[in-house]
Amino acid sequence: MSYDKLMYKGTPAINKDIIIEHSQPSLGIEEKKALLEVYKSTYISEGPLTRKFESDLADYLEISSVRCLPSGYVALLLSITAMGGDSLKVIMPSYVCREVYDAVLLSGAEPVLCDIGEDFNISVEEIKKKLAVKAKKKSMLLLPHMYGLPADIDKYLEIGIPVLEDCAHTIGARYKGKCTGSFGVAGILSFETTKMMTTGYGGAIVSKNKKFIEKIERLRVNMPLINGPQYSFYFSDIQSAIGIAQLKKIPSFIEKRARISERYFREFENLPIVLPRRYPDRDHIFYRFTIGSSKKKPSQVMKQAIENGFKIRQVVPALHRHLRLNKRDFPMTEIALNQWVSIPIYPALKQKDISVIVRGIKRIYE
């Protein structure tokens, strides 16, 4: 549904130019200069800057191998294919975007949906239930770290099946001192426009297993594995020029999100809403700042937010609804859908924007 249709009936039209977006990229003069340099070089396809970007990512994430790809979707597709493809049963949350599900299907694997826990990450208990059911295919876990909060990774590793981390929300987040993406067989990154950092589109696979990355390399450049599909997936030095500049800013991006989140916690502590939880050993970098209420429907809150000059969203849909599975099997996901929304939190927000959001949330929930 468009935001125009979320307006209260009879409300005067709002100047869209002054509506604060739910999310937007943080770009500066550094990215502009980097683009001009790659333009002058005339080497704009995949080349030396892409190798440098991959090396810089590996250094930042403290992981041995990185391979950049056209999107996080492609990174998921190749990773699942490399891990076994159509021989796999992929256990994954229902509370995740449709593209993740589609990547699993395209790999030939069988998706198995689970409910989430109170931290919005997939439920360990539900995973164990799914594994208790006999299956002809071997199992792997697709583990998205939701909203900037790393999952409690040790609990998932203890289950004993291969883990593929989806770190689209957690570039720069750490679990017990180590970056997400460094615990499982591999990790997936996304550089789409509103992610923690951007190259416009784009993604990457990160892994401490060099043989796994070598297998990805054979898949992506049209050199198929035995009985495997043939692909041709490349990155570009144009994207890498932006990515190198953005990666240098990740610490400041995380710091700015932390400052905004602290103000939100302070300003909203007495409102009748539920605020995000924070956990020891799990660095929440607040890719999203979610708030919950059983008293107001998300659609109602979205309407009122626009009246107050900013946009909020229900960020993640639910796959079980799309597939028409029984809602009673996904109670926590249903609570997330029916009670929680995401408010703006990104480095490009100005102080006056944050004040507008704070005042608006207080009006809506007080």
Summary of the structure (lengths in Angstrom):
residues: 366
radius of gyration: 20.8
end to end distance: 26.4
largest distance: 62.9
contacts: 1219
relative contact order: 0.17
helix: 43%
strand: 17%
